[in-house]
Amino acid sequence: MPARAKAKPQRLPKILPHAQEPDIPADLLPLQESGPFLSPEQESAVIAQIRSGDEAARATLVSAHMPLVRAIARSYRNKGLSQEDLVQEGYMGLMRAMDRFQEGLGTRFSSYATWWIREAMQRALIRARFIRLPDYLAKSLHALQQKSLDEVDGHDAQRAQRREALGVRDSTMRALDFADVRVCSLDEEMADGPSRIEQVVGNVASPAQDYDRDASVRALREHLKLLNEKQREVMIYRFGLHGDAPMTLEAIAERLGVSREAVRQLQVRALLRLRQALSESGWEG
């Protein structure tokens, strides 16, 4: 009976020196270029290195999470962007998550990064479908699109007029011909928001309001460890505890892959637990 092979000792993920960090997303390299998944302990250690300015640690964290970027990109297949474009957008979202992530709140980096990766891809898909033009240019282009040309080569002539009106190269125009693009004016009313696209800017809070909100956020952060992981995620997304904009119940439900009612129940339980803990600690807010 052959001797059993000795188990290999577990090694920490290899950290590439800064000089070897690729200039392009790791997903555009062969599959084996992605790094190993990180355990919670390894993840915390790598993030601590990043906070100390270690660029090689950034490369390690990115490499370990590129499979996540690829998996999310596959969920947006055939939505209007190539997989390569989606992966690149997801890579940028991953980098933003790395800069914004706040450790110590009980949430894994991968859970937080998923939000930013999806957000980056969704924004890119929206940009691919909508081209914002000044009002005068949108009206001119609309008039050109409505004008019928009777010549045999009318389609080419119309296309040339559209290209000239947009001020884009012929290669860009060819891409637009195959894209599902809607051209709209900056003055166009939006169905689900402010009356004009230009007005998608929230009211500016006063310094006193900012202070009160900061105090509330700090108090919530200090007590998040009392919640389970799902409750923590809901509270972080709902109240923007990582410094991001607060999300609606519907948006959180989509991020977590659960129903809106499930998110609402998680929020209710979390708030009850936090309210009790805050009251016991003497916090008033």
VOGU-3710 file (C-alpha; in Angstrom, 3 decimals, decimal comma):
1> mparakakpq> 0,000/0,000/0,000  1,611/3,265/-1,096  2,446/5,804/1,583  0,040/8,704/1,825  1,377/11,977/0,601  2,031/14,563/3,253  -0,429/17,432/3,305  1,090/20,648/2,036  1,154/23,476/4,576  -1,280/26,308/3,821
11> rlpkilphaq> 0,432/29,373/2,470  -0,640/32,974/2,457  -1,522/34,373/-0,976  1,433/35,589/-2,962  1,703/39,378/-3,039  3,052/40,723/-6,274  5,586/43,560/-6,114  4,303/46,889/-7,376  6,444/46,613/-10,522  4,506/43,511/-11,580
21> epdipadllp> 1,057/45,007/-11,028  -0,728/44,893/-14,395  -1,928/48,086/-16,034  -5,100/46,330/-17,191  -7,720/44,505/-15,124  -6,625/41,030/-14,041  -9,686/39,540/-15,746  -8,299/40,507/-19,129  -5,327/38,238/-18,435  -5,583/34,418/-18,554
31> lqesgpflsp> -7,748/32,789/-15,899  -4,810/31,470/-13,905  -3,589/35,041/-13,324  -6,317/35,593/-10,723  -5,150/35,190/-7,162  -6,487/32,778/-4,529  -9,562/33,496/-2,461  -8,755/35,059/0,891  -9,923/33,832/4,274  -11,416/36,483/6,608
41> eqesaviaqi> -8,106/36,638/8,489  -6,055/37,008/5,305  -8,482/39,612/3,993  -8,148/41,690/7,163  -4,356/41,447/7,009  -4,254/42,533/3,364  -6,629/45,459/4,009  -4,436/46,581/6,913  -1,457/46,568/4,522  -3,445/48,617/2,013
51> rsgdeaarat> -4,275/51,200/4,676  -0,552/51,548/5,350  0,030/52,396/1,685  1,134/48,985/0,404  0,358/48,975/-3,336  1,297/45,301/-3,642  -1,452/44,478/-1,148  -3,932/46,359/-3,353  -2,896/44,137/-6,258  -3,431/41,059/-4,107
61> lvsahmplvr> -6,936/42,104/-3,045  -7,900/42,977/-6,615  -6,556/39,685/-7,944  -8,448/37,698/-5,308  -11,748/39,386/-6,196  -11,578/39,337/-10,000  -13,499/36,005/-10,078  -16,299/37,872/-8,288  -16,191/40,596/-10,946  -16,385/37,964/-13,697
71> aiarsyrnkg> -19,314/36,203/-12,044  -21,282/39,454/-11,717  -20,439/40,398/-15,320  -21,962/37,108/-16,495  -25,255/38,060/-14,846  -25,449/41,080/-17,191  -24,724/39,088/-20,357  -26,473/40,302/-23,533  -27,635/43,534/-21,911  -25,820/45,848/-24,306
81> lsqedlvqeg> -22,127/45,632/-23,351  -19,493/43,015/-24,044  -18,139/40,888/-21,220  -14,788/42,664/-21,552  -16,435/46,071/-21,081  -18,482/44,836/-18,136  -15,401/43,379/-16,474  -13,519/46,643/-16,908  -16,405/48,584/-15,349  -16,574/46,052/-12,539
91> ymglmramdr> -12,853/46,454/-11,982  -13,349/50,191/-11,508  -16,177/49,500/-9,059  -13,894/47,131/-7,168  -11,266/49,858/-6,886  -13,848/52,327/-5,537  -14,986/49,745/-2,990  -11,393/49,298/-1,862  -11,013/53,032/-1,268  -14,325/53,391/0,586
101> fqeglgtrfs> -14,443/50,208/2,646  -14,365/50,691/6,411  -13,218/47,648/8,306  -14,457/46,862/11,782  -18,182/47,019/10,990  -18,585/43,245/10,727  -19,056/43,131/6,936  -16,797/41,163/4,627  -15,083/43,191/1,923  -16,533/40,887/-0,758
111> syatwwirea> -20,098/41,721/0,366  -19,360/45,436/0,243  -17,480/45,190/-3,069  -20,407/43,361/-4,699  -22,534/46,506/-4,285  -19,961/48,727/-5,991  -19,226/46,231/-8,772  -22,916/45,913/-9,643  -23,407/49,660/-9,391  -20,541/50,323/-11,814
121> mqralirarf> -21,847/47,799/-14,341  -25,411/49,088/-14,120  -24,277/52,668/-14,661  -22,248/51,583/-17,687  -25,273/49,792/-19,146  -27,363/52,919/-18,660  -24,682/55,058/-20,336  -24,646/52,628/-23,248  -28,377/53,132/-23,772  -28,651/56,893/-23,191
131> irlpdylaks> -26,754/59,732/-24,822  -27,360/63,107/-23,163  -27,242/66,012/-25,596  -27,807/69,743/-25,171  -31,400/70,694/-25,987  -30,627/72,432/-29,269  -28,552/69,519/-30,539  -31,131/66,919/-29,517  -33,833/68,833/-31,383  -31,658/69,132/-34,483
141> lhalqqksld> -30,870/65,435/-34,464  -34,520/64,561/-33,930  -35,473/66,646/-36,946  -32,851/64,863/-39,026  -34,104/61,477/-37,885  -37,679/62,377/-38,847  -36,733/63,616/-42,284  -37,244/61,000/-44,997  -34,806/60,911/-47,899  -36,097/59,519/-51,179
151> evdghdaqra> -32,751/58,904/-52,849  -31,538/55,352/-53,367  -28,648/56,040/-51,058  -30,910/57,936/-48,665  -29,932/55,847/-45,662  -26,248/56,631/-46,121  -27,006/60,319/-46,637  -29,127/60,446/-43,486  -26,449/58,647/-41,561  -23,846/61,165/-42,721
161> qrrealgvrd> -26,085/64,038/-41,609  -26,543/62,461/-38,188  -22,807/61,912/-37,826  -22,115/65,539/-38,754  -24,756/66,799/-36,306  -23,320/64,713/-33,484  -19,748/65,657/-34,326  -18,491/62,093/-34,008  -16,184/59,944/-36,094  -17,512/57,415/-38,597
171> stmraldfad> -16,311/54,536/-36,390  -18,372/55,912/-33,495  -21,384/56,252/-35,750  -21,048/52,618/-36,806  -21,081/51,600/-33,152  -24,220/53,670/-32,564  -25,914/51,977/-35,495  -25,678/48,656/-33,663  -26,425/49,976/-30,171  -29,815/50,315/-28,550
181> vrvcsldeem> -29,412/54,052/-28,006  -31,903/56,670/-26,959  -30,961/60,308/-27,512  -32,608/62,771/-25,175  -32,356/66,407/-24,229  -30,987/67,753/-20,980  -34,311/69,615/-20,735  -36,357/66,415/-21,008  -38,605/65,608/-18,063  -37,838/62,440/-16,125
191> adgpsrieqv> -40,637/60,012/-15,288  -39,312/58,947/-11,888  -37,455/61,957/-10,569  -37,077/65,746/-10,704  -38,760/67,675/-13,498  -35,537/68,088/-15,468  -32,425/65,992/-15,846  -30,323/68,991/-14,802  -32,087/69,059/-11,432  -30,896/65,654/-10,183
201> vgnvaspaqd> -29,134/67,332/-7,268  -30,332/66,932/-3,697  -30,854/69,726/-1,209  -27,730/70,751/0,650  -27,902/70,019/4,365  -27,042/72,686/6,917  -23,933/72,258/9,121  -26,194/71,492/12,109  -27,984/68,766/10,137  -24,650/67,318/9,057
211> ydrdasvral> -23,442/67,250/12,668  -26,602/65,538/13,923  -26,409/62,931/11,183  -22,707/62,286/11,819  -23,410/61,759/15,519  -26,197/59,305/14,728  -24,030/57,428/12,242  -21,189/57,144/14,760  -23,564/55,777/17,392  -24,980/53,220/14,970
221> rehlkllnek> -21,525/52,102/13,869  -20,439/51,504/17,447  -23,343/49,095/18,012  -23,400/47,225/14,673  -21,484/44,337/16,200  -24,653/43,453/18,141  -26,444/42,536/14,886  -26,126/39,466/12,698  -24,461/39,798/9,284  -27,649/40,292/7,252
231> qrevmiyrfg> -28,958/42,928/9,670  -25,612/44,758/9,552  -25,656/44,814/5,752  -29,190/46,195/5,678  -28,341/48,942/8,177  -25,125/49,877/6,352  -26,915/50,172/2,994  -30,087/51,756/4,400  -28,343/54,544/6,308  -25,150/54,943/4,256
241> lhgdapmtle> -22,909/53,977/7,157  -19,939/53,454/4,824  -20,246/57,055/3,638  -22,374/56,193/0,603  -25,840/57,454/-0,256  -28,634/55,710/1,697  -30,483/53,099/-0,358  -34,188/52,303/-0,665  -35,629/49,008/0,544  -36,135/47,974/-3,078
251> aiaerlgvsr> -32,517/48,693/-3,979  -31,243/46,758/-0,963  -33,511/43,832/-1,800  -32,039/43,720/-5,310  -28,469/43,864/-3,979  -29,018/41,081/-1,460  -31,197/38,939/-3,716  -34,152/38,866/-1,309  -37,653/40,346/-1,212  -38,429/43,901/-0,144
261> eavrqlqvra> -40,442/42,514/2,775  -37,465/40,473/3,960  -35,325/43,622/3,966  -38,017/45,537/5,860  -38,211/42,828/8,527  -34,428/42,779/8,892  -34,440/46,543/9,298  -37,205/46,439/11,937  -35,386/43,796/13,997  -32,084/45,651/13,693
271> llrlrqalse> -33,605/48,975/14,724  -35,307/47,428/17,733  -32,037/45,848/18,850  -30,070/49,045/18,268  -32,656/51,233/19,971  -32,496/49,054/23,053  -28,692/49,052/23,074  -28,478/52,810/22,527  -30,973/53,439/25,313  -29,007/51,228/27,699
281> sgweg> -25,816/53,102/26,854  -27,482/56,447/27,618  -27,338/57,802/24,065  -30,057/60,291/23,164  -30,626/61,171/19,542
//
